[in-house]
Amino acid sequence: MSEPPALAFEDRQYTLAELDALAGGLAAELAGRGVVADSRVAVMSSNRPEFVVALRAIWRLGAAAVLLSPAWKRAEVGHALSLTEPTHAVGDHPLLADMMTMRWLDDEIALGRRLAEVPAPDADAVLVFSSGTTGMPKAVRHTHASLAAAVGHWRRALGLTAADRLQVMTPPSHILGLLNIVMALDTGAWIRLHRRFDVDSMLRYIEADRITIEMAVAPIALALAAHPELESHDLSSLRYLMWCATPVTQSVADEVSQRTGASWVTAYGASELPVISCNDLAGARLDTVGRAVPGVSIRTVSLDTGAPLGPGEEGEIQVRSAAAMAGYLPCTDEAFTDGWYRTGDVGSLDPDGWLRITDRAKEMIKVRGFQVAPAEIEAVLHGHPAVVDCAVFGVPAADGEAIVAAVELDGRVDLDSLADLVGERLASYKRPFQVAAVDEIPRLPSGKVLRRVLRERAMSGRL
């Protein structure tokens, strides 16, 4: 009996044996180029089968994959490379090829024999990137053990089995896309990859491939709700839609459910700890991000003293799990307290363990599921000769938050040109939605920007 396909891309399908043979060939080629155990290999790729092959090849050699976003510009890629110091590179992006000697994934990969996998559980498997509040992104180190724990937690939370069928439209460099790919192949579920998100393709393939679980970050949910022909697609194969990365917009979820009959589930995680909580698959409560998944502990602590709080009391959300990252590059000590990961999110747990997120202690801006550090955008704006001072913050938007930059100027300058400057230097999703000129940036005597004041002014139309 022939092996069933495991992965589809455009008009091609691949069995696990075919993926293994391709991974074996690429692993032999990378080994010939000097990749060994504990090497770091930069990967900058669109969502394609060759990305999966490259990942599996790197792991077979006991090396770690440094996942670079294809949306990044030169400054972001340069920072990531200097931080992680990879010795080799693979991908399909000309920017990485311009900065390192890169093995193009567009080139044909020879078949090879299956190699014995050598990675140790505590060896780094992947380095993904999470923005810090003080500047450019930090590299998040996940070992093979922590990634395997995250895969197991996500599988149980989703109730995933080999009978399920998924499609992935989120970037593979993002923890959600990576986790879904690894989990599906590890479980034996069938998966379709897409180079990029397109709502018409999503709907067409849900129907044609009989997709059972669909992942929807906020922009995807919005696109579904706004689709004029949503009802014309047969979505009856879906067990549920999973809303990830931002709080649920109830009106959007209701619109999709009313028009399709599909139900929603929501989950909560982070690059540093991919799976924290998830709704019950039956009886989801979308006003919460669910309860701790099996194997994960959640607590809230006082923002003032750090003391654990009781049910219903609002404080910082902290998590303990085998899926927690091994640490950051550069190393920082404040991420954990006595083994508990400090999320920086503020919320409360009710007596039954349902978790609600009410605020964020950190200053990150959540844009279409991506975390954006204000300091990263501020550094670009400060480089303009007309900008005396600036502060960047987020305001609520339909798909998460929109970026606003308040600038104190010395002279006249076109404000749109400042937004364009950011868009030229950084990934397009980091371009400010609005740039507003202000007389002065409000700060504490310590120099700390009062972003909450600016946010309130912007939301009331007084910026």
C-alpha positions in Angstrom: 0.0 0.0 0.0 1.5 3.3 -1.1 2.2 6.0 1.6 -0.4 8.8 1.7 0.7 12.4 1.0 1.6 14.5 4.0 2.2 17.9 2.5 0.7 19.8 -0.4 1.9 22.9 -2.2 0.3 24.3 -5.3 -0.2 21.3 -7.6 2.5 19.1 -5.9 2.0 16.6 -3.0 4.8 15.0 -0.9 4.9 12.0 1.3 6.9 11.9 4.5 9.4 9.5 2.7 9.9 12.0 -0.1 10.5 14.9 2.4 12.9 12.6 4.3 14.8 11.8 1.1 15.1 15.5 0.1 16.1 16.4 3.7 18.8 13.7 3.5 20.2 15.1 0.3 20.3 18.6 1.6 21.8 17.5 4.9 24.6 15.8 3.0 25.2 18.9 1.0 25.2 21.2 4.1 27.5 18.8 5.9 29.9 19.0 2.9 29.8 22.8 3.3 30.8 22.5 6.9 27.5 22.4 8.9 28.0 20.4 12.0 26.3 19.8 15.4 25.7 23.2 17.2 26.2 25.2 13.9 23.7 27.9 13.3 22.1 28.1 9.9 20.2 31.2 8.8 16.9 30.5 7.0 15.0 33.2 5.1 12.3 31.6 3.1 8.7 31.9 2.0 6.2 29.2 3.1 7.2 26.3 0.7 8.1 22.6 0.9 11.8 23.5 0.6 11.6 25.3 3.9 10.4 22.1 5.6 13.1 20.2 3.9 15.8 22.7 5.0 14.5 22.6 8.6 14.6 18.8 8.8 18.0 18.8 7.1 19.5 21.3 9.6 18.1 19.3 12.6 19.5 16.0 11.3 23.0 17.5 11.5 22.3 18.7 15.1 22.4 22.3 14.0 20.0 25.1 14.8 17.9 27.1 12.4 17.9 30.9 12.7 14.5 31.9 11.3 14.5 35.3 9.6 11.3 37.0 8.5 11.0 37.5 4.7 9.3 40.8 5.4 12.5 42.2 7.0 14.7 44.9 5.5 18.5 45.1 5.5 18.9 46.7 9.0 16.7 44.0 10.6 18.4 41.1 8.9 21.8 42.6 9.7 20.9 42.9 13.4 19.7 39.3 13.5 22.8 38.0 11.8 25.1 39.9 14.2 23.2 38.7 17.2 23.1 35.0 16.3 26.3 34.7 14.1 25.1 31.9 11.8 27.9 30.2 9.8 25.7 29.2 6.9 22.5 30.2 5.1 19.7 28.7 3.1 16.7 30.4 1.6 14.9 32.0 -1.3 15.4 35.7 -0.4 17.9 37.8 -2.4 18.6 40.0 0.7 20.1 37.2 2.6 22.0 36.0 -0.4 23.5 39.5 -0.6 24.6 39.4 3.0 25.8 35.8 3.3 26.8 32.9 1.0 23.4 31.3 0.7 22.3 27.9 -0.6 19.3 28.9 -2.8 16.2 26.8 -2.1 15.1 27.4 -5.7 17.9 25.1 -6.8 17.1 21.4 -7.2 17.7 19.3 -4.1 19.2 15.9 -4.7 17.7 12.9 -3.0 19.7 11.3 -0.3 19.5 8.5 2.2 17.9 8.9 5.6 20.6 10.1 8.1 20.5 9.2 11.8 19.3 12.3 13.8 21.9 13.5 16.2 20.5 16.5 18.2 20.5 16.4 21.9 17.2 17.4 23.7 18.9 20.4 25.3 20.6 21.6 22.0 19.1 24.6 20.3 16.6 23.7 17.5 15.4 27.1 16.4 16.0 30.7 17.1 12.9 32.9 16.4 12.7 36.6 17.0 10.6 38.6 19.5 10.8 42.4 19.8 12.0 43.8 23.0 10.9 47.2 24.3 14.4 48.6 24.2 15.2 48.2 20.5 15.8 45.6 17.8 14.4 42.1 18.0 15.8 39.6 20.5 16.5 36.0 19.5 14.4 33.5 21.3 16.2 30.1 21.8 14.1 27.0 21.7 15.7 23.6 22.3 14.5 20.4 20.8 13.0 19.6 24.1 11.1 22.8 24.5 9.9 22.7 20.9 8.7 19.1 21.3 6.9 20.1 24.5 5.2 23.0 22.7 4.2 20.6 19.8 2.6 18.2 22.4 0.8 20.9 24.2 -0.6 22.4 20.9 -1.7 19.0 19.6 -3.6 18.2 22.8 -5.2 21.7 22.9 -6.4 21.4 19.3 -7.4 17.7 19.7 -5.4 17.1 16.6 -5.2 13.6 15.0 -3.8 12.1 11.9 -7.3 12.5 10.3 -7.1 16.3 10.5 -6.3 18.5 7.5 -4.8 22.0 7.9 -3.4 24.8 5.7 -0.7 27.3 6.7 -0.7 30.9 5.4 1.2 32.5 8.2 5.0 33.0 7.7 7.1 30.0 8.7 9.5 32.3 10.5 6.7 33.2 13.0 6.2 30.8 15.9 2.6 30.0 14.9 3.4 29.0 11.4 6.4 27.0 12.5 4.5 25.2 15.3 1.7 24.3 12.9 4.0 22.8 10.3 6.1 20.8 12.8 3.0 19.6 14.7 1.1 18.5 11.6 3.9 16.5 10.2 4.8 15.0 13.6 1.1 14.0 14.2 0.6 12.6 10.7 -2.0 15.2 9.8 -2.2 16.5 6.2 -1.1 20.0 5.6 -1.1 22.5 2.6 1.4 25.3 2.5 0.7 28.7 0.8 3.4 31.3 -0.1 1.3 34.1 1.3 -2.2 34.8 2.6 -5.0 35.2 0.1 -8.6 35.0 1.3 -10.0 33.6 -1.9 -7.4 30.8 -1.9 -8.1 30.1 1.7 -11.8 29.6 1.1 -11.3 27.6 -2.1 -8.9 25.2 -0.5 -11.0 24.8 2.7 -13.7 23.5 0.4 -11.5 21.5 -2.1 -9.2 19.9 0.5 -11.8 19.5 3.2 -9.8 21.4 5.8 -10.8 20.5 9.4 -8.9 23.2 11.4 -8.2 26.8 10.1 -5.9 29.2 11.8 -7.0 32.9 11.7 -4.9 35.8 13.1 -6.9 39.0 13.1 -6.4 40.1 9.5 -7.5 36.7 8.3 -10.7 36.9 10.4 -11.4 40.4 9.1 -10.9 39.3 5.5 -13.4 36.4 6.1 -16.0 38.7 7.7 -15.7 41.2 4.8 -15.8 38.6 2.0 -18.8 39.4 -0.2 -19.2 35.7 -1.3 -18.4 34.0 2.0 -21.7 32.0 2.0 -21.0 30.6 -1.4 -18.2 28.4 0.0 -18.8 25.1 1.6 -17.0 25.3 5.0 -18.8 22.3 6.5 -15.5 20.3 6.9 -14.2 22.7 9.6 -14.3 21.5 13.1 -13.5 25.0 14.2 -11.7 28.2 13.4 -8.8 29.1 15.7 -8.3 32.8 16.5 -4.7 33.4 17.5 -2.2 36.2 18.3 -4.7 39.0 19.3 -7.9 39.2 21.5 -11.1 38.1 19.7 -13.2 40.9 18.1 -16.6 39.5 19.0 -18.5 41.2 16.2 -16.1 39.8 13.6 -16.3 36.3 15.0 -20.1 36.5 15.2 -20.3 37.7 11.5 -18.3 34.8 10.2 -20.2 32.3 12.4 -23.6 33.6 11.3 -22.7 33.4 7.6 -20.9 30.1 7.6 -22.0 28.1 10.7 -18.3 27.7 11.7 -17.4 28.0 15.4 -14.4 29.8 16.9 -11.9 28.8 19.5 -9.2 31.2 20.9 -5.7 30.5 22.2 -2.9 32.4 23.9 0.9 32.0 23.5 4.1 33.9 22.8 7.3 33.3 20.9 9.0 32.6 24.3 6.3 30.1 25.3 4.3 29.1 22.3 1.3 27.5 24.0 -0.2 28.9 27.2 -3.9 28.6 27.2 -6.8 27.5 24.9 -10.5 27.5 25.0 -12.4 24.2 25.5 -13.1 22.9 22.0 -16.7 22.5 23.0 -18.2 25.5 24.7 -15.5 28.0 23.9 -15.8 31.3 25.8 -14.4 33.9 23.4 -14.3 36.7 26.1 -11.3 34.8 27.5 -8.2 33.2 26.1 -9.2 29.9 27.6 -7.6 27.8 30.4 -4.1 26.5 30.9 -3.4 23.6 28.5 -2.4 20.4 30.2 1.2 20.6 31.3 1.2 24.4 31.7 0.7 26.4 34.9 -0.5 30.0 35.0 -0.5 32.4 37.9 -1.0 36.2 38.3 1.3 38.2 40.6 1.1 41.7 42.0 2.6 44.4 39.7 3.9 46.1 42.8 5.3 43.3 45.0 5.4 40.2 42.7 3.4 38.3 45.3 1.0 35.6 43.8 -2.6 36.8 43.6 -5.9 35.0 44.2 -8.8 34.3 41.7 -10.2 37.4 40.1 -7.3 39.6 41.1 -5.5 41.5 38.3 -1.8 41.3 37.9 1.1 40.2 35.6 0.5 36.8 34.0 3.3 34.4 34.6 3.7 30.9 33.1 5.6 27.7 34.0 6.0 25.1 31.3 8.5 22.7 29.7 7.8 24.6 26.4 9.4 27.8 27.8 12.4 29.1 25.8 15.9 28.4 26.9 16.7 32.1 26.9 17.3 35.2 24.8 20.2 36.4 22.7 21.4 38.8 24.0 21.0 37.2 27.4 18.6 38.9 29.8 17.8 38.0 33.4 14.4 39.5 33.8 12.4 37.1 31.6 12.0 34.5 34.5 11.2 34.7 38.2 11.9 31.4 40.0 11.2 29.4 36.9 8.0 31.4 35.9 8.1 33.2 32.6 7.0 36.8 32.9 4.7 37.5 30.0 4.4 41.2 30.6 0.7 40.8 30.0 -1.8 41.9 32.7 -4.9 39.9 33.4 -6.8 37.7 35.9 -7.8 34.1 36.5 -11.3 33.3 37.6 -12.0 30.5 40.1 -12.5 28.0 37.3 -9.1 28.9 35.7 -10.4 31.0 32.7 -7.8 33.6 31.8 -8.6 37.1 30.8 -6.0 39.6 29.4 -6.8 43.2 30.3 -3.6 45.1 29.5 0.0 44.8 28.7 2.8 45.8 31.0 5.3 45.8 28.2 5.2 48.5 25.6 5.1 46.2 22.5 2.6 47.0 19.8 0.7 44.0 18.4 0.2 44.6 14.6 -1.6 41.8 12.7 -0.1 39.2 15.0 3.4 40.6 15.0 5.0 42.3 18.0 6.6 45.7 17.2 9.0 47.4 19.6 8.4 51.2 19.8 12.1 51.8 20.3 12.9 50.2 17.0 10.8 52.7 15.1 11.9 55.6 17.3 15.5 54.9 16.4 14.7 55.4 12.7 12.8 58.6 13.3 15.5 60.0 15.6 17.9 59.6 12.6 15.9 62.3 10.7 17.5 65.8 11.1 14.2 67.5 11.7 13.1 65.2 14.5 14.0 66.6 18.0 12.1 63.9 19.9 9.6 61.2 19.3 7.5 58.5 20.9 5.8 55.5 19.2 2.7 53.7 20.6 -0.3 51.6 19.6 -4.0 52.4 19.4 -6.8 49.9 19.0 -7.5 48.8 15.5 -9.7 46.2 13.9 -6.8 43.8 13.4 -5.0 44.4 16.7 -3.3 47.8 17.0 -2.2 50.6 14.7 1.1 52.3 15.1 1.1 56.0 15.9 4.3 58.2 16.0 4.3 61.5 17.9 7.1 63.7 16.8 8.6 67.0 18.1 10.1 68.8 15.1 12.7 71.4 14.4 11.5 72.9 11.2 8.9 71.9 8.6 8.8 68.3 7.3 6.1 66.3 5.4 4.8 63.9 8.0 4.0 61.2 5.5 7.7 61.2 4.5 8.6 60.2 8.1 6.2 57.3 7.9 7.8 56.4 4.5 11.3 56.5 6.1 10.3 53.9 8.6 8.7 51.8 5.8 12.0 52.0 3.8 14.2 50.9 6.7 12.0 48.3 8.5 9.4 45.7 7.6 6.3 47.2 6.0 4.1 46.2 9.0 6.2 48.5 11.1 5.3 51.6 9.1 3.3 54.0 11.3 -0.4 54.3 10.4 -0.2 58.0 11.6 2.6 60.5 12.3 1.5 63.5 14.4 3.5 66.6 15.2 3.3 67.6 18.9 4.8 70.5 20.9 6.5 68.2 23.4 6.8 64.5 24.2 5.5 64.0 27.7 8.1 62.3 30.0 8.6 61.5 33.7 11.5 63.2 35.5 13.4 60.0 34.9 13.0 60.5 31.2 10.5 57.7 30.6 8.0 58.4 27.9 4.4 58.6 29.1 3.0 56.5 26.2 -0.3 56.0 28.0 -0.9 59.8 28.0 -0.1 60.0 24.2 -2.4 57.0 23.6 -5.3 58.6 25.4 -4.8 61.8 23.5 -4.7 60.0 20.2 -7.9 58.0 21.0 -9.7 61.2 22.0 -8.6 63.1 18.9 -6.4 65.5 20.9 -3.0 64.5 19.6 
